[in-house]
Amino acid sequence: MRTGLSIFLLSFLLTACNSADNQAETHEFKAGVSVIVLGNVQDAGSPHIACEKSCCTELSEKEAFNRLVSCLGLVDFELEDSYLFDASPDLTQQLKLLQDFSDFETEIPTGVFLTHAHIGHYTGLMYFGREAVSADSVPVYVMPGMQQFLESNGPWDQLVNLGNIKLKGLDTTGLTLNKNIRVTPICVPHRDEYSETVGFLIDGPNKTLLFIPDIDKWDKWIYKIETLIENVDYALIDGTFYDNEELPNRDMSEIPHPFVIESMALFQDLPAEEKNKVWFIHFNHTNPLLDQNSSATKEVEKLGFNVARLGDTFQL
């Protein structure tokens, strides 16, 4: 029997789930390989702790309930494999959404890929532990620095020592998960206090998706983001802050991200079909793009770009 939470989330998903291919019906994605957005908010979520701004205080209960931290689900319907990209603090809700989308018997994913050691991207691993589901050897794919961090610090080392998770080392050559899916990490410049940071290139049978939820600035990268966009079908990229005005009491240089307005300016000369590949994700609670009806959202869409929302689905 579904819980009330699962029923609510499933109801929302079925009504809000849009595809990247002209909003096709959800059932069209129940074959092949698909990626589903399971959250689009920056690490600390929305509503944000101790936030007294209208962006948090004026949220309706439904709006607040559906604002989950950035995470993607990857489903191979043919082979009945499912993967998470990042283990957010909202992992329990997101696994129920992923199971509802896949219709697979188990809620536990085939594996989890981690981008880096900031709180919104790995702390959901705690739910695989003995205090929760006490999972059996869930594969967690990590780069070397992330592996060392998890093996050397509690409570994460307990997950490893008890066999709740099984760490699988990654390098930038990538790996083939099965006959339909290949995943390649791409190192990105970010605040690497505890681990390196990567994005992921996900190759399906027919299409490719780039996932870069966190990066400092595009010009700090050895790659040209425009070239990467040209060579993929979908690019879900860092949209943490819309502009420089969101956090007047913080030094934005301490938390660098490419502002959405900077990215749109960088991409302004791309052909329309290239702009349409871009989906901004990983929004700070102050980011007006979280509001589907904001002038910022309308401007992004007017310029030919997209805003990733819970339930958006991409067939690979």
Secondary structure, 3 states (H helix, E strand, C coil): CCCHHHHHHHHHHHHHCCECCCCCCHHHHCCCEEEEEEECECCCCCCCCCCCCHHHHCCCHHHHHCCCECEEEEEECCCCEEEEECCCCCHHHHHHHHHHHHCCCCCCCCEEECCCCCHHHHHHHHHHCCCCCCCCCEEEEECHHHHHHHHHCCCHHHHHHCCCEEEEECCCCCEEEECCEEEEEEECCCCCCCCCCEEEEEECCCCEEEEECCCCCHHHCCCCHHHHHHCCCEEEEECCCCCCCCCCCCCHHHCCCCCHHHHHHHCCCCCHHHHCCEEEECECCCCHHHCCCCHHHHHHHHCCCEECCCCCEEEC
